[in-house]
Amino acid sequence: MKIYFFEIEDWEKLYIEKVVKEKGLQADIEFFKEPLTPAIVDKIKDAEAISIFIYSKITKEIIDSLPNLKMIVTRSAGYDHIDIDYANKKGIIVSNVPGYGDNTVAEYTFALILALARKLKPMIERTSKGIFSREGLTGIDLMGKTIGILGTGRIGSHVAKIANGFGMNIIAYDRTRREELIEKYNVQYMGLEELLMNADIITIHLPYNKSTHYLINKFNIKLTKLDAMLVNTSRGSIVELEAIVEALKEGRLAGGVALDTVELEEVLPEEEELKRGDITAIRIKKAIDRYFILQSENVIISPHIAYSTKDALHRILDITIENLFSCLVEGKPRNVVSKASC
């Protein structure tokens, strides 16, 4: 069985090889540090299975280039980077890794909330320069504040649990009401607009799809309290970045914004485009807006790292290996998100 892993660091390679050997699994495995792209697909023509992360975009063209492909395993909970519909047509199994970082992402969400609430970004920047003034660094308590959770699945449920521990009021938006959250933490479900109007802190834990694209946008972001806080540790395109820029310039979201993921657009124009002078005025404006966000004292942007702890990363690899071998060797599906079966 020929398996290729992409976006793999050295320590992950060693870990996978160790676990595969310990389990006595038979497979010919090769590793790539870079994402799977059309430029390198010719090197893996014999692939029966591939394991990828979110930066490998598995398109119809890539699938058609791999005639022996039986399975795609993404080392993430989300799978919008894979053409699931076409994989279904080709009878290719697609599995993901749900639940590996429910508490991990929830804990990071609160790290960001606390960082904004206690103004850690400007405080650290000042003290690193030898400035120890407390002016402008007065924070807020979380106890008694209302947190609005968009999405109460695995991660959102953990956020509710932690928020309850802080003594917060919890409101939520989701198509599915979780009765256990209502009973345990007195979660109150409501519509999106009502949540935006009532929440002191808004945190997003939804999957990205057509229905959640720009769920938070230029129009409904105006419903938020002036001093509201917005945190996104899910997918970038659930929040319209231009909406955040406008809100901040209007004095909204004064509580701060924390984004672990943003829309997949460049922060600044490419140097070569600037030299050629063929960059549009719109792109220049967008670049300036993004620079404005990066420089704002009450904005924290992190490099898609909410899931990244040693514990969670080991769980990802363990579940990935189980997904691959339970399906391809034992014929027992695990975490399959496509219509094809083992």
VOGU-3710 file (C-alpha; in Angstrom, 3 decimals, decimal comma):
1> mkiyffeied> 0,000/0,000/0,000  1,483/3,317/-1,123  0,727/6,249/1,165  1,975/9,819/0,837  1,925/12,368/3,657  2,064/16,095/2,875  2,802/19,157/5,028  4,799/16,988/7,428  7,464/18,259/9,808  10,489/16,178/10,760
11> weklyiekvv> 9,166/15,265/14,213  5,844/14,157/12,682  7,657/11,862/10,254  9,519/10,200/13,116  6,335/9,874/15,162  4,361/8,310/12,297  7,144/5,854/11,482  7,373/4,863/15,163  3,621/4,264/15,559  3,342/2,347/12,264
21> kekglqadie> 6,237/0,096/13,313  4,802/-0,482/16,789  1,455/-1,492/15,326  3,121/-3,834/12,832  1,425/-2,124/9,917  2,642/-2,822/6,400  2,838/0,184/4,099  5,223/2,046/1,829  5,101/5,585/3,177  6,730/8,731/1,804
31> ffkepltpai> 6,706/12,218/3,248  6,655/15,737/1,803  7,136/18,931/3,776  5,239/21,001/1,243  1,503/20,904/0,428  0,229/18,738/-2,409  -0,021/20,903/-5,539  -0,362/20,225/-9,272  3,356/20,958/-9,582  4,334/17,834/-7,640
41> vdkikdaeai> 1,431/15,512/-8,387  3,495/13,662/-11,024  5,776/12,419/-8,236  2,970/10,447/-6,575  1,185/8,794/-9,498  1,119/5,470/-7,631  -0,607/6,891/-4,541  -3,320/4,704/-3,039  -3,848/7,038/-0,102  -2,791/10,569/0,763
51> sifiyskitk> -2,767/12,436/4,051  -2,901/16,216/3,861  -3,462/19,355/5,899  -5,562/22,391/5,007  -3,049/24,010/2,637  -3,274/21,139/0,157  -6,182/21,944/-2,151  -7,511/18,658/-3,520  -9,247/19,609/-6,754  -10,828/17,606/-9,553
61> eiidslpnlk> -7,595/17,954/-11,516  -5,460/16,502/-8,737  -7,887/13,634/-8,165  -7,887/12,823/-11,899  -4,088/12,774/-11,837  -4,027/9,959/-9,264  -5,591/6,886/-10,920  -4,950/4,527/-7,982  -6,222/6,837/-5,268  -8,610/5,145/-2,835
71> mivtrsagyd> -8,506/7,407/0,195  -7,852/10,990/1,304  -7,270/11,676/4,985  -7,116/15,292/6,074  -5,430/15,997/9,378  -8,058/18,575/10,275  -11,668/18,694/11,381  -12,660/20,860/8,408  -12,511/19,510/4,860  -13,574/22,422/2,660
81> hididyankk> -10,147/22,222/0,955  -11,205/18,939/-0,677  -13,622/18,587/-3,591  -15,896/16,153/-1,760  -18,472/15,989/-4,538  -15,912/14,863/-7,087  -14,323/12,449/-4,632  -17,773/10,900/-4,216  -18,144/10,527/-7,985  -14,802/8,740/-8,141
91> giivsnvpgy> -15,618/6,498/-5,189  -12,759/7,904/-3,103  -13,063/7,729/0,669  -12,476/11,002/2,527  -11,974/11,070/6,283  -11,158/13,828/8,729  -9,942/14,177/12,309  -12,814/15,495/14,418  -12,561/16,055/18,124  -8,767/16,114/18,344
101> gdntvaeytf> -8,669/19,649/19,697  -12,068/20,470/21,155  -10,631/21,605/24,465  -7,437/22,839/22,755  -9,177/25,413/20,556  -11,577/26,361/23,339  -8,664/27,039/25,695  -6,927/29,157/23,048  -10,162/31,051/22,465  -10,139/32,078/26,098
111> alilalarkl> -6,454/32,919/25,910  -7,382/35,441/23,207  -10,399/36,692/25,140  -8,287/37,252/28,245  -5,541/38,901/26,191  -8,048/41,407/24,811  -9,855/41,867/28,105  -6,621/42,692/29,945  -4,952/44,539/27,025  -1,945/42,246/26,916
121> kpmiertskg> -0,815/43,289/23,425  -0,186/46,988/24,188  1,083/46,138/27,691  3,713/43,711/26,362  4,727/46,076/23,558  5,207/48,946/26,024  7,049/47,061/28,750  9,397/45,530/26,172  10,429/49,114/25,425  10,902/49,915/29,098
131> ifsregltgi> 7,627/51,827/29,430  5,753/50,871/32,618  2,882/53,334/32,578  -0,586/51,876/33,325  -2,326/54,583/31,308  -4,816/53,111/28,836  -4,305/49,548/30,092  -7,396/49,233/32,283  -9,129/45,984/31,408  -12,482/44,361/32,110
141> dlmgktigil> -13,748/41,424/34,183  -15,247/38,425/32,423  -17,570/37,553/35,302  -21,066/38,783/34,566  -20,336/39,529/30,892  -22,446/37,965/28,138  -20,608/35,705/25,718  -22,242/34,908/22,382  -21,127/31,565/20,952  -21,684/31,025/17,233
151> gtgrigshva> -21,718/27,259/16,829  -22,190/24,931/19,793  -20,629/21,770/18,427  -17,675/20,086/20,086  -15,523/23,211/20,396  -18,375/25,602/21,102  -19,595/23,298/23,876  -16,164/23,443/25,532  -16,230/27,230/25,241  -19,588/27,236/27,033
161> kiangfgmni> -18,147/25,029/29,790  -15,208/27,386/30,335  -17,430/30,479/30,153  -19,667/28,999/32,825  -16,599/28,600/35,031  -15,872/32,311/34,621  -19,414/33,158/35,751  -20,480/34,501/32,351  -23,951/34,688/30,846  -24,043/32,468/27,762
171> iaydrtrree> -26,082/33,011/24,617  -25,687/30,969/21,457  -26,562/30,725/17,781  -26,824/27,331/16,078  -29,244/25,422/13,899  -29,225/22,641/16,486  -30,010/23,331/20,132  -28,007/21,243/22,608  -30,274/20,520/25,528  -27,355/19,488/27,745
181> liekynvqym> -25,859/22,982/27,386  -29,169/24,562/28,321  -29,473/22,320/31,382  -25,837/22,498/32,555  -24,883/26,086/31,740  -28,206/27,860/31,194  -27,300/28,585/27,563  -29,929/30,684/25,814  -30,296/30,085/22,074  -31,374/32,948/19,833
191> gleellmnad> -31,153/34,274/16,288  -27,910/35,696/14,919  -29,018/39,324/14,908  -30,309/39,121/18,471  -27,037/37,568/19,602  -24,965/40,287/17,934  -27,007/42,966/19,698  -26,706/41,396/23,152  -23,232/39,853/23,339  -20,308/41,573/25,024
201> iitihlpynk> -18,008/38,950/23,519  -18,707/37,148/20,228  -16,760/33,976/19,474  -17,074/31,883/16,308  -16,922/28,075/16,176  -18,692/27,166/12,940  -17,558/25,129/9,930  -16,997/27,014/6,683  -19,497/26,371/3,894  -21,768/28,322/1,548
211> sthylinkfn> -24,217/29,131/4,329  -21,530/30,490/6,678  -19,569/32,499/4,089  -19,411/36,075/5,414  -21,871/35,191/8,157  -20,459/38,243/9,909  -20,496/41,012/7,336  -20,602/44,784/6,764  -24,318/44,891/7,437  -24,891/42,834/10,579
221> ikltkldaml> -21,651/43,850/12,276  -23,289/47,235/12,814  -25,660/45,528/15,265  -22,877/44,833/17,767  -22,323/46,867/20,902  -19,757/49,625/20,483  -17,483/47,981/23,048  -18,058/44,390/21,870  -15,211/41,919/21,393  -14,962/39,560/18,390
231> vntsrgsive> -12,905/36,351/18,335  -12,601/33,957/15,389  -10,742/30,652/15,727  -12,714/28,799/13,037  -12,383/29,743/9,364  -11,339/33,124/8,010  -14,029/33,622/5,401  -16,843/33,314/7,939  -15,983/36,924/8,800  -15,729/39,592/6,113
241> leaivealke> -12,416/41,268/6,804  -13,556/44,573/5,316  -16,428/44,550/7,814  -13,943/44,430/10,684  -11,929/47,282/9,194  -15,030/49,449/8,822  -16,243/48,607/12,323  -12,914/49,499/13,911  -12,725/52,791/12,002  -16,277/53,613/13,113
251> grlaggvald> -15,349/52,971/16,751  -17,123/49,634/16,989  -15,598/46,455/18,420  -13,753/48,661/20,885  -13,380/45,622/23,121  -10,970/44,234/20,551  -10,702/41,721/17,733  -8,727/38,470/17,789  -8,354/36,436/14,600  -6,541/33,131/14,456
261> tveleevlpe> -7,524/32,855/10,821  -8,290/35,462/8,149  -9,453/35,473/4,565  -6,840/33,958/2,274  -5,770/37,232/0,714  -2,388/38,897/0,871  -1,768/41,439/3,594  0,361/43,631/1,366  0,764/43,860/-2,428  3,590/41,854/-3,951
271> eeelkrgdit> 6,759/43,891/-4,441  6,956/43,041/-8,146  3,430/44,328/-8,739  4,331/47,569/-7,015  7,405/47,913/-9,229  5,367/47,318/-12,392  2,755/49,800/-11,279  -0,083/47,557/-12,468  -1,768/47,056/-9,088  -5,349/48,305/-8,908
281> airikkaidr> -6,546/51,041/-6,587  -8,919/48,570/-4,906  -6,078/46,197/-4,059  -4,017/49,064/-2,671  -6,933/50,056/-0,441  -7,357/46,480/0,777  -3,658/46,220/1,523  -3,751/49,452/3,534  -6,799/48,209/5,440  -5,045/44,982/6,342
291> yfilqsenvi> -1,959/46,884/7,468  -4,271/49,025/9,618  -5,609/45,896/11,325  -2,145/44,506/12,000  -1,033/47,758/13,620  -4,125/48,281/15,795  -3,496/47,961/19,540  -6,797/46,200/20,137  -6,372/43,630/17,349  -4,570/40,314/17,777
301> isphiaystk> -3,807/38,153/14,755  -2,224/34,735/15,189  -1,031/32,299/12,489  -3,782/29,650/12,629  -2,351/28,172/15,806  -5,402/27,566/18,039  -5,206/23,796/17,493  -1,425/23,580/17,955  -0,389/21,956/21,213  1,833/18,898/21,589
311> dalhrildit> -1,107/16,954/22,979  -3,453/17,852/20,140  -0,843/17,292/17,426  -0,164/13,788/18,729  -3,904/13,091/18,778  -4,150/14,272/15,150  -1,463/11,828/14,020  -2,877/8,954/16,054  -6,368/9,425/14,614  -4,947/9,868/11,093
321> ienlfsclve> -3,119/6,528/11,305  -6,238/4,825/12,668  -8,337/6,324/9,859  -5,942/5,035/7,210  -5,323/1,515/8,424  -8,739/0,703/9,877  -10,240/1,495/6,483  -7,628/0,284/3,999  -6,576/-2,822/5,953  -9,547/-3,796/8,104
331> gkprnvvska> -12,343/-2,346/5,964  -13,799/-0,523/8,970  -14,630/3,125/8,277  -13,596/5,772/10,800  -14,496/9,459/10,581  -15,594/9,150/6,933  -17,143/12,367/5,588  -17,726/11,212/2,000  -20,338/8,865/0,558  -17,774/6,270/-0,469
341> sc> -17,154/3,464/1,995  -14,214/1,225/2,849
//
